[in-house]
Amino acid sequence: MTSQRKNEQIIKIAVVGDIHDQWEADDAIALQQLGIDLVLFVGDFGNESVNVVRAIAAVDLPKACVFGNHDAWYSASDWGKQKCPYDRTKEDWVQDQIDLLAETHVGYGKLDFPALDLTVIGSRPFSWGGNVWKNAEFYKERFGVTSFAESAAKMIAATKSAACETVIFLGHNGPVGLGDRPEDPCGKDWQPIGGDYGDPDLAEAIASARSFGKTIPLVTFGHMHHSLRHTKQYLRKAIFASDGTVYLNAARVPRIIQNNQERWRNFSIVSLQAGLVSQVSLVWVGQDFAVVSEEIIYQSANQVVQPA
């Protein structure tokens, strides 16, 4: 593909927010019907839900995935280990999930998509968010990482190895720096209310990527649900845009709802062209796989309309 055709190409990306066991065979069909070029999964498939991850691994589309805190629910913390429903001396559901996703798991790594002229960089897998280094034993044993600085270094190394100049950062939690109000994309909505709960290591990796001259049209994540814990009067902000980068929190939970006699399933759709995000919309797909609701939540001033 020539560089001119790449610039004209409109890439349609589906971001699947926190699943929490809400994944069905119809979801994979819906993605095909939507004409998606790339699917990004932000993690929290379930509480170490190996069967859900197995279904995600079978999705027959270009994809990249990271794991969320729930994907190590029984393995990362002392609290979780006490509630573990299986014998951890005989089974390792965390490793089972990692093995199932294989190279599509980009946590602390990257995956090049030459046909799309972009690379997806994965942030710290299994993130709980915030500026305190949590689950130290888990990260040391699984990844040889003992601090935010070492965590950022892994992401920076992955960025340096990216084959493409346009990179997308995919995380479970977003970076620090997107606001400290409870309704901000990574804002703390539990007591004490307020504060930026973003990941400092991801923010450092993004800054380094900019210093390398990388184009970063999109940073996408989930973790902080759209419905706020302290109020139902308004929802969490899904979008933050700065310096040519759109930050998207795709955690619309629950992502499958019952609407009268139909089941509706949610995806965030990102249109990417010439290294820029032109539009982001929140869509709900009905039982006949048609879009039954679409809310445009971001539109660039220079949006290019796709020819019919």
C-alpha positions as CSV (number, residue, x, y, z in Angstrom):
1,M,0.0,0.0,0.0
2,T,1.4,3.4,-0.9
3,S,1.8,6.1,1.7
4,Q,-0.9,8.2,-0.1
5,R,-3.4,5.3,0.1
6,K,-2.5,4.8,3.8
7,N,-3.2,8.5,4.5
8,E,-6.6,8.1,2.7
9,Q,-7.5,4.9,4.6
10,I,-10.1,5.1,7.3
11,I,-9.4,2.5,10.0
12,K,-12.4,1.4,12.0
13,I,-11.5,0.4,15.5
14,A,-13.8,-1.2,18.1
15,V,-12.8,-0.8,21.7
16,V,-14.5,-3.3,24.0
17,G,-14.8,-2.0,27.5
18,D,-14.7,-4.0,30.7
19,I,-16.6,-7.2,29.9
20,H,-17.1,-8.7,33.4
21,D,-18.3,-12.0,32.0
22,Q,-20.7,-10.3,29.6
23,W,-19.5,-11.8,26.3
24,E,-21.6,-13.9,24.0
25,A,-21.1,-15.6,20.6
26,D,-23.2,-12.8,19.1
27,D,-20.6,-10.2,20.1
28,A,-18.1,-11.7,17.7
29,I,-20.7,-11.7,14.9
30,A,-21.6,-8.1,15.7
31,L,-18.0,-7.1,15.3
32,Q,-17.9,-8.7,11.9
33,Q,-21.1,-7.0,10.9
34,L,-19.8,-3.6,11.9
35,G,-16.9,-4.0,9.5
36,I,-14.2,-3.6,12.1
37,D,-10.5,-3.4,11.1
38,L,-9.1,-3.8,14.6
39,V,-10.5,-4.8,18.0
40,L,-9.0,-3.6,21.3
41,F,-9.9,-5.2,24.6
42,V,-9.2,-3.3,27.7
43,G,-9.4,-6.2,30.1
44,D,-11.5,-7.2,33.1
45,F,-12.9,-10.2,31.2
46,G,-14.2,-11.5,34.5
47,N,-12.7,-12.8,37.8
48,E,-10.0,-14.9,36.2
49,S,-12.6,-16.1,33.7
50,V,-10.6,-18.5,31.6
51,N,-13.7,-19.5,29.5
52,V,-14.4,-15.8,28.5
53,V,-10.8,-15.3,27.6
54,R,-10.9,-18.5,25.5
55,A,-13.9,-17.0,23.6
56,I,-12.0,-13.7,23.1
57,A,-9.0,-15.6,21.8
58,A,-11.2,-17.2,19.1
59,V,-12.5,-13.8,17.7
60,D,-11.4,-13.9,14.1
61,L,-10.4,-10.3,13.6
62,P,-7.1,-8.4,14.1
63,K,-7.0,-7.7,17.8
64,A,-4.9,-6.7,20.8
65,C,-5.8,-7.2,24.5
66,V,-4.6,-6.3,28.0
67,F,-5.6,-7.7,31.3
68,G,-7.4,-5.9,34.1
69,N,-7.3,-6.2,37.9
70,H,-10.2,-8.7,37.9
71,D,-8.2,-10.9,35.6
72,A,-5.9,-11.6,38.5
73,W,-8.7,-11.3,41.2
74,Y,-7.6,-14.4,43.1
75,S,-3.9,-14.2,42.5
76,A,-2.5,-10.7,42.9
77,S,-3.6,-9.6,46.4
78,D,-3.6,-11.4,49.8
79,W,-7.3,-10.7,50.0
80,G,-8.0,-12.4,46.7
81,K,-5.8,-15.4,47.5
82,Q,-8.0,-16.0,50.6
83,K,-11.1,-16.1,48.4
84,C,-9.6,-18.2,45.6
85,P,-12.1,-20.9,44.4
86,Y,-9.4,-23.3,43.0
87,D,-6.2,-24.9,44.3
88,R,-3.5,-22.5,43.3
89,T,-0.8,-25.1,43.8
90,K,-2.3,-27.1,41.0
91,E,-3.9,-24.5,38.7
92,D,-2.9,-21.1,37.5
93,W,-5.8,-19.3,35.9
94,V,-3.8,-16.1,35.3
95,Q,-1.2,-18.0,33.2
96,D,-4.0,-19.9,31.5
97,Q,-5.4,-16.6,30.3
98,I,-2.0,-15.3,29.2
99,D,-1.4,-18.5,27.2
100,L,-4.8,-18.3,25.5
101,L,-4.3,-14.8,24.2
102,A,-0.7,-15.5,23.2
103,E,0.8,-12.7,21.1
104,T,-2.5,-10.7,21.1
105,H,-1.8,-10.0,24.8
106,V,0.2,-6.8,24.5
107,G,0.7,-6.0,28.2
108,Y,4.3,-4.7,28.6
109,G,4.7,-5.5,24.9
110,K,3.5,-4.4,21.4
111,L,1.9,-5.8,18.3
112,D,2.5,-4.4,14.9
113,F,-0.3,-4.2,12.3
114,P,1.6,-3.4,9.1
115,A,-1.6,-3.5,7.0
116,L,-3.0,-0.7,9.1
117,D,0.3,1.1,9.5
118,L,0.1,1.2,13.3
119,T,1.5,-0.5,16.4
120,V,-0.5,-1.2,19.6
121,I,1.6,-0.7,22.8
122,G,0.3,-2.4,25.9
123,S,0.5,-0.8,29.3
124,R,1.0,-2.5,32.7
125,P,-1.3,-5.6,32.7
126,F,-3.6,-6.2,35.6
127,S,-3.5,-2.6,36.8
128,W,-5.6,-1.5,39.8
129,G,-4.8,2.2,39.2
130,G,-3.5,4.9,41.4
131,N,-0.1,6.2,42.5
132,V,0.7,3.4,45.1
133,W,2.7,0.4,43.8
134,K,0.2,-2.4,44.6
135,N,0.6,-6.2,44.5
136,A,4.4,-6.0,44.6
137,E,4.9,-9.8,44.9
138,F,2.7,-10.5,42.0
139,Y,4.5,-8.1,39.6
140,K,7.9,-9.2,40.8
141,E,7.1,-12.9,40.2
142,R,5.2,-12.6,37.0
143,F,7.1,-9.8,35.2
144,G,10.3,-9.0,37.2
145,V,9.0,-5.5,37.9
146,T,9.3,-3.9,41.3
147,S,8.4,-0.2,40.8
148,F,6.7,2.3,38.5
149,A,10.0,3.2,37.0
150,E,10.7,-0.4,36.0
151,S,7.2,-0.7,34.7
152,A,7.5,2.4,32.6
153,A,10.8,1.1,31.2
154,K,9.1,-2.0,29.9
155,M,6.6,0.0,28.0
156,I,9.3,2.4,26.7
157,A,11.3,-0.6,25.4
158,A,8.2,-1.9,23.6
159,T,7.7,1.5,22.1
160,K,11.2,1.7,20.8
161,S,10.7,-1.7,19.1
162,A,7.5,-0.6,17.3
163,A,7.6,-1.1,13.6
164,C,5.2,1.8,12.9
165,E,5.4,5.5,13.6
166,T,1.8,5.7,14.6
167,V,1.2,4.0,17.9
168,I,-1.9,3.4,20.0
169,F,-1.6,2.8,23.8
170,L,-3.9,0.2,25.2
171,G,-4.3,-0.1,28.9
172,H,-6.7,-1.3,31.6
173,N,-6.5,1.9,33.5
174,G,-5.6,5.3,31.9
175,P,-2.6,7.5,32.5
176,V,-2.3,10.1,35.3
177,G,-3.0,13.6,34.0
178,L,-6.5,13.5,32.7
179,G,-8.1,15.3,35.6
180,D,-8.7,14.9,39.3
181,R,-12.5,15.3,39.5
182,P,-14.5,12.2,40.3
183,E,-16.2,12.4,36.9
184,D,-12.9,12.7,34.9
185,P,-11.8,9.6,32.9
186,C,-9.6,8.3,35.7
187,G,-11.1,10.3,38.6
188,K,-11.6,8.7,42.0
189,D,-15.3,8.3,42.6
190,W,-15.2,6.7,46.0
191,Q,-14.4,8.0,49.5
192,P,-12.6,10.3,49.9
193,I,-14.1,11.6,46.7
194,G,-11.8,13.1,44.1
195,G,-8.2,12.7,43.0
196,D,-6.4,11.5,39.9
197,Y,-6.3,7.7,40.0
198,G,-4.4,7.3,36.7
199,D,-1.3,5.2,36.2
200,P,1.9,7.2,36.4
201,D,4.0,4.6,34.6
202,L,1.7,4.8,31.5
203,A,1.9,8.6,31.5
204,E,5.7,8.4,31.5
205,A,5.7,5.9,28.6
206,I,3.4,8.1,26.6
207,A,5.7,11.1,27.2
208,S,8.7,9.1,26.1
209,A,6.9,7.9,22.9
210,R,6.3,11.6,22.0
211,S,10.0,12.3,22.6
212,F,10.8,9.5,20.1
213,G,8.7,11.3,17.5
214,K,5.8,8.8,17.6
215,T,2.3,9.8,16.5
216,I,-0.2,8.8,19.2
217,P,-3.7,9.3,18.0
218,L,-5.4,7.2,20.6
219,V,-4.9,6.0,24.2
220,T,-7.7,3.8,25.3
221,F,-8.6,2.0,28.6
222,G,-11.4,1.2,30.9
223,H,-11.4,0.2,34.6
224,M,-13.2,3.3,35.9
225,H,-16.9,2.6,35.0
226,H,-19.1,5.3,33.4
227,S,-21.6,5.0,36.2
228,L,-20.3,6.9,39.2
229,R,-20.4,5.4,42.7
230,H,-21.2,8.6,44.6
231,T,-23.9,10.1,42.3
232,K,-26.3,9.0,39.6
233,Q,-27.0,12.6,38.5
234,Y,-24.3,12.5,35.8
235,L,-21.8,10.0,34.2
236,R,-18.1,9.8,33.9
237,K,-16.5,11.7,31.1
238,A,-15.4,9.2,28.4
239,I,-13.1,11.5,26.4
240,F,-10.1,13.7,27.1
241,A,-8.3,15.2,24.1
242,S,-4.9,16.9,24.1
243,D,-1.9,17.5,21.8
244,G,-3.5,15.4,19.0
245,T,-4.3,12.5,21.2
246,V,-7.7,11.3,22.2
247,Y,-7.9,9.5,25.5
248,L,-11.0,7.2,25.6
249,N,-12.4,5.4,28.6
250,A,-14.5,2.6,27.1
251,A,-15.8,1.1,30.4
252,R,-19.5,1.2,29.7
253,V,-20.8,-1.3,32.3
254,P,-22.9,-3.4,31.9
255,R,-22.0,-3.7,28.3
256,I,-24.9,-6.0,27.5
257,I,-28.4,-4.8,28.5
258,Q,-32.0,-6.1,28.0
259,N,-34.1,-3.6,26.1
260,N,-37.7,-4.9,26.1
261,Q,-37.4,-8.2,24.2
262,E,-34.0,-7.5,22.8
263,R,-30.4,-7.8,24.0
264,W,-28.3,-4.8,23.1
265,R,-24.5,-5.0,23.2
266,N,-22.1,-2.0,23.5
267,F,-18.9,-1.1,21.6
268,S,-16.9,2.1,21.3
269,I,-16.1,2.8,17.7
270,V,-13.1,4.9,16.8
271,S,-12.5,6.2,13.2
272,L,-8.8,6.8,12.5
273,Q,-7.3,8.5,9.5
274,A,-3.9,9.9,8.6
275,G,-2.7,9.5,12.2
276,L,-5.6,11.3,13.8
277,V,-8.9,10.2,15.4
278,S,-11.7,11.8,13.4
279,Q,-14.7,10.4,15.4
280,V,-15.5,8.3,18.4
281,S,-19.0,7.0,18.9
282,L,-20.8,4.8,21.5
283,V,-22.9,2.2,19.7
284,W,-25.4,-0.4,20.8
285,V,-26.1,-3.3,18.5
286,G,-29.4,-5.1,18.6
287,Q,-30.3,-8.8,18.0
288,D,-30.3,-8.4,14.2
289,F,-26.8,-6.9,14.4
290,A,-28.0,-3.5,13.3
291,V,-26.9,-0.4,15.2
292,V,-29.9,0.5,17.3
293,S,-28.3,3.5,19.0
294,E,-25.3,5.7,18.3
295,E,-24.0,8.6,20.3
296,I,-21.1,10.6,18.9
297,I,-18.9,11.5,21.8
298,Y,-16.0,13.0,19.9
299,Q,-15.6,14.6,16.5
300,S,-12.5,16.3,15.2
301,A,-12.8,19.7,13.5
302,N,-11.1,18.2,10.4
303,Q,-13.2,15.1,10.2
304,V,-13.1,13.4,6.8
305,V,-16.4,12.0,5.6
306,Q,-16.1,8.5,4.3
307,P,-17.4,8.1,0.8
308,A,-20.5,6.0,0.4
